[in-house]
Amino acid sequence: MKLQPFTPREVVSELDRYIVGQREAKRAVAIALRNRWRRQQVPEDLRDEIAPKNIIMIGPTGVGKTEVARRLAKLAQAPFIKVEASKFTEVGYVGRDVESIIRDLVDTAMGLVLEEEKQAVRANAEDAAEERLLDALLPPPQVPTQPEGFGVDSPSGLSPIEPAAGETREKLRAMLRGGSLDEREIEIELEDTSGASPTMSIFTPQGVEEMGMQFKDILGGFLPHRSHRRRMSVAAARDALVTEEATRLVDMERVREVAVERVEQTAIVFIDEIDKVAGGGSERSGADVSREGVQRDLLPIVEGSTVQTKHGPVSTDHILFIAAGAFHVAKPSDLIPELQGRFPIRVELSSLDRDDFIRILTEPQNSLVLQYTELLKTENVELEFKQDGIHAIANYAALVNERTDNIGARRLHTIMERLLDEVSFDAPDLGAIRITIDEKFVRNRLEDLVEDEDLSRYIL
């Protein structure tokens, strides 16, 4: 797959549109993305020797660690998966095994590539779907068969009813394309995609669910495809038929090949809570030994190995791993030395303060102020956020973070929901109205909650 040659400056500029601050983390991931493009430009005999420089992000919750990784993957159009290290357990214990990360990643890549391939064949799929719609609107005439030697053919060799049927079909085609038949209800036959068999259930122990899925896939290849008839509007039927026809036209072998290659060359794995599996000091308890087991299981995947998936073997040599954790108790040096060595780049993300909250509320392309304004505009309620109102929201968010647990920018979501609770509930009954969110409005709704520490601990 050919990577987009984004420069590090372009990557940081794009991330700035959605994430406030954290410049060091943005620079680190921008360089990592550019290095992928650089690797593809070097001679082929050297290309496989260049390993990705994995990153550890250190910082409290809610400061943008996950968002940086997610936006980077979206920008690079790369398969992306986020996992929590604490969800995995050492091999031999109940829980998910680390190889399921790669299996899930391949499934994600399959979905991405499949959608791309469907878009490539969409024009042909729309033509095929149109013919099936016309068949449903005007079923082909059933001409009774006659014994050989009986009946008289027309001079053209066609049945006398065929020209009339053809004319009607073309009229219906024009009406269909014009949208005048969209509301009409028809009955169509669609392939059942709910599963290989409605009565087949496979129970597997927790932690080996992939075995059950692969067994189901194997059996699915031997069982006949089922279809069912559904009654729906022409507009809905068109969408369903286009999707079905596009799926039929796609070469699934090619999808698998491209998906596996994309995982091997461009995928990004974000491992959150990596500090939860780090040891907590020199004295090793049973829990610390178990955590070290998870690290040792992660090591081959991060270091580079081949994982068997239902879509074929996948090499993890060039997957970019970004780990993150608060590291309040443990330190990156508490990770086993082998794993530390596979994460050579370490960046620290700073905590967010009142000024950062003001920027988060207004600057990003998907800012919270814009989201709530557009949501309530659908009910003809116009929200007008004044500057002093935005400052008051940021003040209260910073104050609650100070007094209770510091959850970073996530506190803004809680504050905004509580602030606009009444407006959101009453919006359908308010009619066309403008509501001004100023300091007085914010203070009236939040001051009592913030002042009562016990109450704010539960509500805000």
Secondary structure, 3 states (H helix, E strand, C coil): CCCCCCCHHHHHHHHHCCCCCCHHHHHHHHHHHHHHHHHHHCCHHHHCCCCCCCEEEECCCCCCHHHHHHHHHHHHCCCEEEEEHHHECCCCCCCECCHHHHHHHHHHHHHHHHHHHHHHCHHHHHHHHHHHHHHHHCCCCCCCCCCCCCCCCCCCCCCCCHHHHHHHHHHHHHHHHHCCCCCCEEEEEEECCCCCCCCCCCCCCCCCHHHHHHHHHHHHHHCCCCEEEEEEEHHHHHHHHHHHHHHHHCCHHHHHHHHHHHHHHHCEEEEECHHHHCCCCCCCCHHHHHHHHHHHHHHHHHHCCEEEECCEEEECCCCEEEEEECCCCCCHHHCCHHHHHCCCEEEECCCCCHHHHHHHHHCCCCCHHHHHHHHHHCCCEEEEECHHHHHHHHHHHHHHHHHCCCCCCHHHHHHHHHHCHHHHHHHHHHCCEEEEECHHHHHHHHHHHHHCHHHHHHHC
